[in-house]
Amino acid sequence: MIDDSISLSRREYLAGTSAVGTAAVAGCFGSRSNELTIAHMPIFPDLQYFVMESEGFLSEIDAEIDSREFTDGPAIVQAYGGGEIDIAMFGIVPAMIVIDRGIPATVTATNIKEPMAIMAHEEFQTLWDDHGADAFEVWKDDRGETFRFGTFPQGSVPDVLLRYWLREEVGVDPDEAVDIIEIGGANAVFQAIANDEIDGTSIMEPVPTRAESEGLPVQLFRTSAEIMPGQPAAVTLMHDEVRDSDVASQFLEQHVRATDFIHENPAETADIVEDGIGMPAEQARRALDGPLANFVTDPREIENGTEIFASFAHENGQIDDELSTEDVFDYDLYDGVTS
C-alpha cells in the first residue's frame, strides 16, 4: 500500500513541515559539496539512466553522482519531500504530486511516450470480442470472482492509465467493476501474472514481451497509443537548485545522448537492459522493436497526455490543483541543449 504521506494534500504537507523539514525541502545539491543525487527505477521507461550509467555518460557531468534505485514512484515522492533527491526519473503523476506539494521542482525532459499496455487474460479478450465492456460482468458470472487487475500503487502512471481507460474508454467504475491490486515493481507484476494471481495489468516493458515469450495467458490487449496518444510516463524532474546550475544542461545533454544511443544501437541497448533491468537481451531486443519503445527527450512530446493526466489526477484527489503544462514543464533547458 502507499505510504500515508503520499495522500497528504499540499496544504497539509506545507502546514505540517517543521523547521528541519523546511530545510530538507530546500533540496540537497547546493549543500552537498557538488553531489548530485539521482533517483531512478529498474524499469524500461527509465532506460536513459541505465545507458548513461553503462556508457559512462554520467562522468561528463561536473558533479559527484549518487544514484538511488526505488521500486515505485510514491517512494520517490516521499524521498523528494525529505530533501533527499535532486533529479528523479519516474512517473509523470508522482512528479505532479511533488510539484503540487509546493516543492520547487520542474519536469525538464521526458524519457518515453506511450510505453504502457493494458494486458488481459486471453479468455477475457475472447469475451470482449463477444460482449465488449460487459465482458467484466460475464467474467464474474462465469468464474464467480471479479476480474483482477494488478499494477503499481495508486497514483502511479500505470494505475492512472488503467483507471482512465476503465472510466473514460470502457465506461465502468474501476472501484466496482474490477479489483485493482497494488503491486510494487514490474518484476512483481510479472510474477503475479505467472502465478495466476491477477487476470490483467497496466504495465510497461519488459512485462508484455516476457509474458509473450513465456506463453502466459495474460497478453497485450491495448497499447497506450490506442487509449491516449502522447501518453506520458517516466519523466525527468529537477529540483530548482539543480535547474538553475550548469549541471542541469550537462545532465540533459547526456539524456539526449542516451536517447540517441537507444535508437542507433539497439543490440548494445538490449545488453544494457539485461544488465540494468534484468530482462534477457534477446527479449529486450524484441521489446525495443515493439510498439511500446518510444524513447524521447523533448518534453513537448507528452504535452497533450500530461493535460489529461493532470485533470484525471485532480479529479481523483491525487493532486489539489489541476496543474497546467506551464506548472509542470520547463522547456528552456531542452531547447538550450538542442538548438
KESE-800417 format. One record per residue (C-alpha): residue in one letter; y, z, x. Coordinates in Angstrom, 1 decimal. Each point is the difference from the previous one (the first is absolute). Layout:
! residues N
+--------+--------+--------+--------+
! residu !     py !     pz !     px !
+--------+--------+--------+--------+
!      a !      Y !      Z !      X !
...
+--------+--------+--------+--------+
//
This chain:
! residues 339
+--------+--------+--------+--------+
! residu !     py !     pz !     px !
+--------+--------+--------+--------+
!      m !    0.0 !    0.0 !    0.0 !
!      i !    3.6 !   -0.5 !    1.0 !
!      d !    1.7 !    2.9 !    1.8 !
!      d !    2.3 !    1.8 !   -2.5 !
!      s !    3.0 !   -0.7 !    2.1 !
!      i !   -0.4 !   -3.7 !   -0.8 !
!      s !    0.8 !    0.7 !   -3.7 !
!      l !    3.4 !    1.7 !    0.8 !
!      s !    3.0 !   -1.8 !   -1.2 !
!      r !    2.8 !   -0.8 !    2.3 !
!      r !    2.3 !    2.6 !   -1.5 !
!      e !   -2.8 !    2.7 !    0.3 !
!      y !   -0.7 !   -1.1 !    3.5 !
!      l !    3.5 !    0.1 !    1.3 !
!      a !    0.9 !    3.2 !   -1.9 !
!      g !   -2.9 !    1.8 !    1.5 !
!      t !    0.5 !   -1.2 !    3.5 !
!      s !    0.6 !    3.0 !    2.4 !
!      a !    2.2 !   -0.1 !    3.1 !
!      v !   -3.1 !   -0.7 !    2.1 !
!      g !   -1.1 !   -2.7 !   -2.4 !
!      t !    3.4 !   -1.6 !    0.0 !
!      a !   -0.1 !   -0.4 !    3.7 !
!      a !   -3.5 !   -1.5 !   -0.3 !
!      v !    1.2 !   -2.6 !   -2.5 !
!      a !    2.6 !   -1.1 !    2.4 !
!      g !   -2.7 !   -1.8 !    2.0 !
!      c !   -1.6 !    0.5 !    3.4 !
!      f !    0.9 !   -3.1 !    2.1 !
!      g !    3.4 !    1.3 !    1.2 !
!      s !   -1.4 !    3.4 !    0.9 !
!      r !   -3.3 !   -0.8 !    1.8 !
!      s !    1.0 !   -1.5 !    3.4 !
!      n !   -0.3 !   -3.6 !   -1.3 !
!      e !   -3.4 !    0.6 !   -1.5 !
!      l !   -0.7 !   -2.4 !   -2.9 !
!      t !   -2.5 !    1.2 !   -2.6 !
!      i !   -1.8 !   -2.8 !   -1.9 !
!      a !   -2.1 !    0.8 !   -3.0 !
!      h !   -2.6 !   -2.6 !   -1.0 !
!      m !   -3.3 !   -0.3 !   -2.0 !
!      p !   -3.3 !   -1.5 !    1.0 !
!      i !    0.4 !   -2.8 !   -2.6 !
!      f !    0.2 !   -3.8 !    0.1 !
!      p !    3.7 !   -0.1 !   -1.2 !
!      d !    1.0 !    2.0 !    3.1 !
!      l !   -1.6 !   -2.6 !    2.3 !
!      q !    3.3 !   -0.6 !    1.9 !
!      y !   -0.2 !    3.6 !    1.3 !
!      f !   -3.5 !   -0.6 !    1.5 !
!      v !    1.1 !   -3.3 !    1.5 !
!      m !    3.0 !    1.6 !    1.6 !
!      e !   -2.2 !    2.8 !    1.4 !
!      s !   -2.8 !   -2.2 !    1.2 !
!      e !    2.2 !   -2.7 !    1.6 !
!      g !    2.4 !    2.4 !    1.7 !
!      f !    3.0 !   -1.0 !   -2.1 !
!      l !    0.9 !    3.7 !   -0.6 !
!      s !    0.7 !    0.3 !    3.8 !
!      e !    3.0 !   -2.4 !   -0.5 !
!      i !    1.8 !    2.8 !   -2.0 !
!      d !    2.3 !    2.3 !    1.9 !
!      a !   -1.6 !    3.2 !   -1.3 !
!      e !   -3.1 !    2.1 !    0.5 !
!      i !   -2.3 !   -0.9 !   -2.9 !
!      d !   -1.7 !    2.8 !   -1.9 !
!      s !   -2.4 !   -1.7 !   -2.5 !
!      r !   -1.5 !    1.9 !   -2.9 !
!      e !   -2.7 !   -1.3 !   -2.4 !
!      f !   -0.1 !    1.1 !   -3.6 !
!      t !   -2.5 !   -0.7 !   -2.7 !
!      d !    2.5 !   -0.6 !   -2.9 !
!      g !    3.6 !   -0.5 !   -0.8 !
!      p !    0.7 !    3.4 !   -1.7 !
!      a !   -1.0 !    1.8 !    3.2 !
!      i !    2.6 !   -2.1 !    1.9 !
!      v !    2.6 !    0.9 !   -2.6 !
!      q !   -0.7 !    3.7 !    0.6 !
!      a !    0.3 !   -0.5 !    3.8 !
!      y !    3.2 !   -2.0 !   -0.5 !
!      g !    1.4 !    2.8 !   -2.1 !
!      g !   -0.8 !    2.4 !    2.8 !
!      g !    2.0 !   -2.0 !    2.6 !
!      e !   -3.2 !   -1.0 !    1.9 !
!      i !    0.3 !   -3.8 !   -0.3 !
!      d !    2.5 !   -2.6 !    1.2 !
!      i !   -1.7 !   -3.2 !   -1.0 !
!      a !   -2.7 !   -0.3 !   -2.7 !
!      m !   -2.1 !   -3.0 !   -0.7 !
!      f !   -1.4 !    0.7 !   -3.5 !
!      g !    0.3 !   -0.9 !   -3.7 !
!      i !    3.2 !   -1.0 !   -1.7 !
!      v !   -0.3 !    2.6 !   -2.7 !
!      p !   -0.3 !    3.0 !    2.4 !
!      a !    2.9 !   -1.6 !    1.9 !
!      m !    2.0 !    0.0 !   -3.2 !
!      i !   -0.9 !    3.7 !   -0.6 !
!      v !    1.4 !    0.9 !    3.4 !
!      i !    3.2 !   -1.9 !   -0.7 !
!      d !    0.2 !    1.5 !   -3.5 !
!      r !   -0.2 !    3.5 !    1.4 !
!      g !    3.2 !   -0.7 !    1.9 !
!      i !   -1.6 !   -0.2 !    3.5 !
!      p !    2.2 !   -2.4 !    2.0 !
!      a !   -2.5 !   -2.8 !    0.5 !
!      t !   -0.1 !   -3.7 !   -0.9 !
!      v !   -2.6 !   -2.8 !    0.0 !
!      t !    0.7 !   -2.4 !    2.8 !
!      a !   -3.1 !   -2.2 !   -0.2 !
!      t !   -3.0 !   -0.8 !   -2.1 !
!      n !   -3.4 !   -0.3 !    1.5 !
!      i !   -1.8 !   -2.1 !   -2.6 !
!      k !    0.4 !   -1.4 !   -3.5 !
!      e !   -2.5 !   -0.4 !   -2.8 !
!      p !   -2.8 !    1.8 !    1.9 !
!      m !   -1.7 !    1.8 !   -2.8 !
!      a !   -2.8 !   -0.9 !   -2.3 !
!      i !   -1.4 !    1.4 !   -3.2 !
!      m !   -3.7 !    0.3 !    0.5 !
!      a !   -2.5 !    0.5 !   -2.9 !
!      h !   -3.7 !    0.2 !   -0.5 !
!      e !   -1.6 !   -3.4 !   -0.6 !
!      e !   -1.4 !    1.1 !   -3.4 !
!      f !    3.5 !    1.0 !   -1.0 !
!      q !    1.3 !   -3.4 !    1.1 !
!      t !   -2.6 !   -1.7 !   -2.3 !
!      l !    1.2 !    2.3 !   -2.9 !
!      w !    3.6 !   -1.0 !    0.8 !
!      d !   -0.9 !   -3.7 !   -0.4 !
!      d !   -1.3 !    0.7 !   -3.5 !
!      h !    2.3 !    2.8 !   -1.2 !
!      g !    3.2 !    0.0 !    2.1 !
!      a !    1.8 !    3.4 !    0.0 !
!      d !   -2.6 !    1.4 !   -2.5 !
!      a !   -2.5 !   -0.1 !    2.9 !
!      f !    0.9 !    3.6 !    0.8 !
!      e !   -1.0 !    1.1 !   -3.4 !
!      v !   -3.2 !   -2.1 !    0.0 !
!      w !   -0.9 !    1.4 !    3.5 !
!      k !    0.4 !    3.6 !   -1.4 !
!      d !   -2.1 !   -0.8 !   -3.1 !
!      d !   -2.7 !   -1.7 !    2.0 !
!      r !   -0.2 !    2.7 !    2.8 !
!      g !    1.1 !    3.1 !   -1.7 !
!      e !    2.7 !    0.6 !    2.6 !
!      t !    3.5 !   -1.1 !    0.7 !
!      f !    0.7 !   -2.6 !    2.7 !
!      r !    0.8 !    1.7 !    3.3 !
!      f !    2.7 !   -1.3 !    2.3 !
!      g !    0.2 !    1.7 !    3.4 !
!      t !    3.1 !   -0.6 !    2.1 !
!      f !    2.6 !    1.8 !    2.2 !
!      p !    1.8 !    3.0 !   -1.4 !
!      q !    2.5 !   -0.3 !   -2.8 !
!      g !    3.3 !   -1.4 !    1.2 !
!      s !   -1.6 !   -2.2 !    2.7 !
!      v !    0.4 !   -3.8 !   -0.1 !
!      p !   -3.6 !   -0.7 !   -1.2 !
!      d !    0.4 !    2.6 !   -2.7 !
!      v !    3.3 !   -1.4 !   -1.3 !
!      l !   -1.4 !   -3.6 !    0.1 !
!      l !   -3.0 !    1.1 !   -2.0 !
!      r !    2.0 !    1.9 !   -2.6 !
!      y !    2.5 !   -2.9 !   -0.3 !
!      w !   -2.9 !   -2.5 !   -0.5 !
!      l !   -1.7 !    2.1 !   -2.6 !
!      r !    3.2 !    0.8 !   -1.9 !
!      e !    2.0 !   -3.2 !    0.3 !
!      e !   -2.6 !   -2.7 !    0.4 !
!      v !   -3.1 !    1.4 !   -1.8 !
!      g !    1.9 !    2.0 !   -2.6 !
!      v !   -1.9 !    3.2 !    0.2 !
!      d !    1.0 !    3.6 !    0.8 !
!      p !   -1.3 !    0.8 !    3.5 !
!      d !   -0.4 !    3.7 !   -1.0 !
!      e !   -2.1 !   -0.8 !   -3.0 !
!      a !   -1.9 !   -3.2 !    0.5 !
!      v !   -1.4 !    0.8 !    3.5 !
!      d !   -0.6 !    2.8 !    2.4 !
!      i !    2.0 !   -0.3 !    3.2 !
!      i !   -1.5 !    2.0 !    2.9 !
!      e !    2.2 !    0.9 !    3.0 !
!      i !   -1.6 !   -0.9 !    3.3 !
!      g !    1.5 !    0.4 !    3.4 !
!      g !   -0.4 !   -3.0 !    2.3 !
!      a !   -1.4 !   -3.5 !   -0.1 !
!      n !   -3.3 !    1.0 !    1.6 !
!      a !   -0.5 !    2.7 !   -2.6 !
!      v !    0.7 !   -2.6 !   -2.8 !
!      f !   -2.6 !   -2.3 !    1.5 !
!      q !   -2.6 !    2.8 !    0.2 !
!      a !    0.7 !    0.9 !   -3.7 !
!      i !   -0.8 !   -3.7 !   -0.9 !
!      a !   -3.1 !    0.0 !    2.2 !
!      n !   -1.2 !    3.3 !   -1.6 !
!      d !    0.6 !   -1.2 !   -3.5 !
!      e !    2.6 !    2.7 !   -0.6 !
!      i !    2.6 !   -2.3 !   -1.3 !
!      d !    0.0 !   -3.3 !   -2.0 !
!      g !    3.2 !   -1.5 !    1.3 !
!      t !    3.0 !    0.5 !    2.2 !
!      s !    3.4 !   -1.2 !    1.0 !
!      i !   -0.2 !   -0.4 !    3.8 !
!      m !    0.9 !   -2.1 !    3.0 !
!      e !   -2.2 !   -1.5 !    2.7 !
!      p !   -2.4 !    0.8 !    1.6 !
!      v !   -1.6 !    1.3 !   -3.2 !
!      p !   -0.3 !   -3.3 !   -2.0 !
!      t !   -1.5 !   -2.0 !    3.0 !
!      r !   -2.3 !    2.9 !    0.9 !
!      a !   -1.3 !    0.2 !   -3.6 !
!      e !   -0.5 !   -3.7 !   -0.2 !
!      s !   -1.8 !   -0.1 !    3.4 !
!      e !   -2.4 !    2.8 !   -1.1 !
!      g !   -0.6 !   -1.4 !   -3.4 !
!      l !    1.2 !    3.0 !   -1.9 !
!      p !    0.5 !   -0.4 !   -3.8 !
!      v !    3.7 !    0.9 !    0.1 !
!      q !    1.8 !   -3.2 !    1.0 !
!      l !    3.5 !   -1.5 !    0.0 !
!      f !    1.3 !   -0.5 !   -3.5 !
!      r !    3.7 !   -0.6 !    0.2 !
!      t !    2.3 !   -0.5 !    3.0 !
!      s !    3.4 !    1.6 !    0.0 !
!      a !    1.6 !   -3.4 !    0.3 !
!      e !   -1.5 !   -0.8 !   -3.4 !
!      i !    1.3 !    3.3 !   -1.4 !
!      m !    3.4 !    0.3 !    1.7 !
!      p !    1.2 !   -2.8 !    2.4 !
!      g !    1.8 !    1.6 !    2.9 !
!      q !   -1.8 !    3.3 !   -0.5 !
!      p !    1.1 !    2.4 !    2.7 !
!      a !   -2.3 !    2.3 !    1.9 !
!      a !    0.3 !    1.4 !    3.4 !
!      v !    3.6 !    0.1 !    1.4 !
!      t !    1.7 !    1.3 !    3.1 !
!      l !    2.3 !    3.0 !   -0.9 !
!      m !    2.5 !    1.2 !    2.7 !
!      h !    1.9 !    3.2 !    0.1 !
!      d !    3.7 !   -0.7 !    0.3 !
!      e !    0.2 !    1.7 !    3.4 !
!      v !   -2.4 !   -2.7 !    1.3 !
!      r !    1.6 !   -2.8 !   -2.1 !
!      d !    3.4 !    0.7 !    1.7 !
!      s !   -1.5 !   -0.3 !    3.5 !
!      d !   -1.0 !   -2.9 !    2.3 !
!      v !   -3.6 !    1.1 !   -0.5 !
!      a !    0.1 !   -1.4 !   -3.6 !
!      s !    0.5 !   -3.6 !    1.1 !
!      q !   -2.5 !    0.4 !    2.7 !
!      f !   -2.6 !    1.2 !   -2.4 !
!      l !    0.7 !   -2.8 !   -2.5 !
!      e !   -0.2 !   -2.6 !    2.8 !
!      q !   -3.5 !    1.2 !    0.8 !
!      h !   -0.9 !    0.1 !   -3.7 !
!      v !    1.0 !   -3.7 !   -0.3 !
!      r !   -2.0 !   -0.7 !    3.1 !
!      a !   -3.0 !    1.7 !   -1.4 !
!      t !    0.2 !   -1.9 !   -3.3 !
!      d !    0.2 !   -3.3 !    2.0 !
!      f !   -3.0 !    1.1 !    2.0 !
!      i !   -2.1 !    0.6 !   -3.1 !
!      h !    0.7 !   -3.5 !   -1.3 !
!      e !   -0.4 !   -1.7 !    3.4 !
!      n !   -3.1 !    1.9 !    1.3 !
!      p !   -2.4 !    0.8 !   -2.9 !
!      a !   -3.0 !    0.4 !    2.2 !
!      e !    1.7 !    2.5 !    2.3 !
!      t !    1.5 !    1.7 !   -3.0 !
!      a !   -3.4 !    0.4 !   -1.5 !
!      d !   -1.1 !    1.9 !    3.1 !
!      i !    3.1 !    2.3 !   -0.4 !
!      v !   -1.0 !    0.6 !   -3.6 !
!      e !   -3.4 !    1.1 !    1.1 !
!      d !    1.3 !    2.3 !    2.7 !
!      g !    2.9 !    1.5 !   -2.1 !
!      i !   -1.3 !    0.0 !   -3.5 !
!      g !   -3.8 !   -0.1 !    0.4 !
!      m !   -0.6 !   -3.3 !   -1.8 !
!      p !   -2.6 !   -2.2 !    1.8 !
!      a !    1.8 !   -2.8 !    1.7 !
!      e !   -2.1 !   -2.7 !   -1.9 !
!      q !    1.1 !    1.5 !   -3.3 !
!      a !    3.6 !    0.4 !    1.2 !
!      r !    0.1 !   -3.6 !    0.9 !
!      r !   -1.0 !   -1.0 !   -3.5 !
!      a !    2.6 !    2.5 !   -1.5 !
!      l !    2.7 !   -1.5 !    2.2 !
!      d !   -0.8 !   -3.4 !   -1.6 !
!      g !    0.0 !    1.5 !   -3.5 !
!      p !    2.6 !    0.2 !   -2.7 !
!      l !    1.1 !    3.5 !    0.8 !
!      a !    1.0 !   -0.4 !    3.6 !
!      n !    3.7 !   -0.9 !   -0.6 !
!      f !    1.6 !    1.7 !    3.1 !
!      v !    3.8 !   -0.2 !    0.1 !
!      t !    3.0 !    1.9 !    1.5 !
!      d !    2.9 !   -1.2 !   -2.1 !
!      p !    0.8 !    2.7 !   -2.6 !
!      r !    1.4 !   -2.7 !   -2.4 !
!      e !   -3.6 !   -1.2 !   -0.5 !
!      i !   -0.7 !    3.0 !   -2.3 !
!      e !    3.4 !    0.4 !   -1.8 !
!      n !   -1.2 !   -1.0 !   -3.5 !
!      g !   -3.2 !    2.1 !    0.2 !
!      t !    2.0 !    3.0 !    1.3 !
!      e !    2.3 !   -0.1 !   -3.0 !
!      i !   -3.1 !    0.1 !   -2.3 !
!      f !   -1.6 !    2.8 !    2.0 !
!      a !    3.3 !    2.0 !    0.0 !
!      s !    0.3 !   -0.3 !   -3.8 !
!      f !   -3.7 !    0.9 !   -0.6 !
!      a !    0.2 !    2.9 !    2.5 !
!      h !    3.1 !    1.3 !   -1.8 !
!      e !   -1.6 !   -0.3 !   -3.4 !
!      n !   -3.1 !    1.9 !    1.3 !
!      g !    2.2 !    2.8 !    1.3 !
!      q !   -0.9 !   -0.7 !    3.7 !
!      i !    3.7 !   -0.5 !    0.9 !
!      d !    3.0 !    1.5 !   -1.8 !
!      d !    2.2 !   -3.1 !    0.3 !
!      e !   -0.9 !   -3.6 !   -0.6 !
!      l !    0.8 !   -1.2 !    3.5 !
!      s !    1.7 !   -3.4 !    0.6 !
!      t !   -0.9 !   -2.3 !    2.9 !
!      e !    3.3 !    1.1 !    1.6 !
!      d !   -1.3 !    3.6 !   -0.1 !
!      v !   -3.3 !   -0.9 !    1.6 !
!      f !    0.7 !   -2.8 !    2.5 !
!      d !    2.0 !   -0.5 !    3.2 !
!      y !   -0.1 !   -3.8 !    0.7 !
!      d !    2.5 !    0.1 !    3.0 !
!      l !   -2.5 !    1.1 !    2.6 !
!      y !   -2.5 !   -2.8 !   -0.9 !
!      d !    2.7 !   -2.5 !   -0.1 !
!      g !    1.3 !    1.2 !    3.3 !
!      v !   -3.3 !   -0.5 !    1.8 !
!      t !   -0.9 !   -3.4 !   -1.6 !
!      s !    3.4 !   -1.7 !    0.1 !
+--------+--------+--------+--------+
//
